[in-house]
Structures are given as C-alpha cells and as structure tokens.
C-alpha cells in the first residue's frame, strides 16, 4: 500500500497544480482486481483516438482509427481491455486492475490538417487519474474474539487509570490534613515563671 501512495502523491500534486478543464474527469479510486470504465468523447471531427498513460502521455494503451476501424491494444492490457461505442465516443473498460495501472489516462484525438500537412492532437473529455488500492484491512470483518479482546483491554486500561486518579486525590487529601495538624499544634509554655509580686521562683 505504501508503494502505491509513493506513486500517487507526486501525481496528485502535479494534477492539482496543472490547469483543470473539461477534458479532466477527476480521480477514480478502484480496488486491486476490480475494473474501471473511461469515457472518451469529443464533439469535433477527428481521425483517430489514443488512450495514453502517464504524466507525460508517452505510453499508448489503446489506438483506434475511424476510417479503417483498426484497433491496437498495448501488450500489458491484452485480455483486460475492451472498447465499446461509436467513434469518436468510445467507452473503454479495463479489468483485473493491478497497482501498476495507477496513473493518469488521457483521451487524445488526432486529425490530419491538410493546410499544414501535420497531424493535430487534442485532448477530449474523459481523461482521469486512476488509483488502484489494495483491499483495506478496515473493510474486512473483524473476528468476534478480537473484538472481545479489544473491549477487555479498554476496560482494564480505564480501571487502571481510574485507580491512579483516585490514589492521587487521596494522597493530596492526606498531605493537606498533615499540614493542618502541624500548624494547629500548641507550643508548650515554660512552667517556670517568676512571681513578681511575691519575689519567689515557682515551678
């Protein structure tokens, strides 16, 4: 799980700093072994569609050509990827997700510009950041015996804490009582005094 977060955090930071627009579809969280559907679409006339993976859009996941109907799927996604819909609105399903599938996915459409004699690329709607996570332990059902053990531990801890607090208060009360006894103790007077009237010394 930590390895996934080490990969996700930099991607999230870069995604937050990047300008957002209609072409971004947000963050999709999926469990390992699950599936995700990416909806690529555009309102403009295009010749082909690339589903690319990675921050720098270097890895081709899927290529689909409108005129020939040709479709090319990357080796790592063979048997796990299916596409449906009529070009240019394509629904792409990726199954049996692994932690290695965590990455941004971009819907990129291309068209040949006759004026410049160049291929023009443009992002369509549906690009997403996919995060594949391990099944969370917190989602698993706890063993009843473990629940009882936790409850007993909590009760014992509470009893010990209560005992410490009560002992502290008893110590304070005893300390204050001892101080009061010392202060109120009468200082003995000297029983030897001189009777000034009689001029005699008495005990």
N, C-alpha and C positions, 0 to 999 in steps of 0.2 A: 504494500500500500504506500509506503514512504517513497518508493521509486516513482510511482505514478504522480505523487504530489510534487516531487522534484522536477518532473517534466511539465506538469500543469501550471505551476506558479509562474514561471517565466512567460509562458504562453498567455496566461490571463493578464499579466502586467502589460505585455505588448498589445494585447487586444484592447485593453482599456485606454491605452494611450493613442491607439490608431483611431482615425475618424470613422464614425459609425454612419451607416446609411441604409437604404432599402435593401442592399444586397446581403446584409448580415442577418442571420437567423437566430443569433444568441448562442447560449451554451446548452448542450444536450448531455445529461448525465445518464449513463447506462451501466448495468452490471455486466461483469465478465460472463460471456456465454449468451448474452442477450442479442437484441437486434436494434437497428436504427434505420429510419427512413429519411432520406434527404430529398427535398422537393426543389428541383432546379427548374426555373422558368424565366422567360423574358418575353417582352411584348414586341421586340424588334425582330426583323428578318435576319436570321443567322444561318450559316452553312454547317456548323458542327458544334459539338459540346464536349468540353473536357471537365471531368471531375478531378481536381487536383488536391494533393495532400501536402501539408507542411506550411510553415510560416512564409517560406519563400516561393511556394507554389511550384516546386520542382518535380514532385512525384506524381505521375499520371496514374490515377486509379481506374478511370473509365474514359474511353473516347467513343463518340457516336457521330457518324456522318449522316446528314439528312438525305442527300441525293442517292447515295449507294445503300444506305441502311446498314453499313458496316459498323460493327461494334467490337471494340478491343478492351479487354479487361486485364489489369495488372496481375502478374503471376500470384502474388500473395493474397489476392482476393478471388481467385478462381474457385468456383464451387460455393462461394459465400456471398456473391453479389448478383443481384437481379435488377433489371430496369423495366419499367412499365410506363405506359403513356405515349402520347403522340408528340413527336418533336415539334417545337422546342421545349414543351412542358413535359419533363421527364421525372418520374418518381424512382429513386434509387434505393434499394433495400440491401443493407449489409447485415449478414447474420453471423452467429458464432463469434462475437466480438472478443478481442484479446486486449491486453494492456498496450500492446504495440499499435493498436488502432487509435490511441489517443493522439489527437492532432486537429488543427483546423482543416476543414474541407471547403474547397472553393468551386462554385459553379461558374465556369468560364466559357463564354461563347465566342466563336470566331467567324469572321466573314471576310472574303477576299474583296478588297477595294480596287475596282478597275481603274480609277483615276490615278491612284498612287502605285498601283501594281504591288500592293503589300497586303499581308494578312492582318486584319484588325481584330484585337482581342478586347473583350469587355465582360465584366462580371455581371452575372444575372442574379436574381433573387434566390435565396435558399442556402447560401453559404453559412456554415455552422462551425462551432468548436465542439468537438466530441471528446468527452471524458469518460473513459472506461474504468470503473472502480471494482475492487474486489468485494465480494459479498460481505456486508458489515456484520461483525460479531454481535452488535447490539440488536440486529434484526432476528437473530436466532432465538428460539425459545429456550429460556433458562431451565436448568434442571431443578425440580422442586427441592431436592436435597440441598442444592447450592443456595436456594432462596432461604431455607431454614437456617443454614449456617450463617448467612449474612445477618439475618434477624437476631440470632443469638449473639453474634459479635457486637451488634449495635446495642443490645440490651446490657451486655456486660460492660461495655465502654461507658454507657450512660450511668450505670450503677457506681463504677469506679470514680467517675468524675463527680457524682453527687457526694460520695463519701469524702473525697478530698475537700470539696467546698464546705461540708459540714464540719470536718475536722479543723479547717482554717478558722471558721467562725467561733468554734468552741475555744480554740487557743486564744483568740482575741479577747473573748469574754473573761477567761481566766486571768489573762495578763492585766486587764483593766481592774479586776477585783483585787488582785495582789497589790497593785499600786495604791488603791484607795485604803487598804488596811494599813499600809506603811505610813501614809500621810496622817491617818486618824489616830495612830498610836500615841498615847500620852507620855510626855517626857517626865521621868520620876524627879521629884524635887528633893532637895537636901533636907533631911530631917534634923540636921544640926543647925540650930539658929541661936542667936543671942537675944535674950530678953533684955531689951534696952531699959525697960522700966525697973527690972529687978537687978540688973547688972550681973546676972548669973548665966552660966552656959548650960543649956539643957540639950539632951538627946531624946 
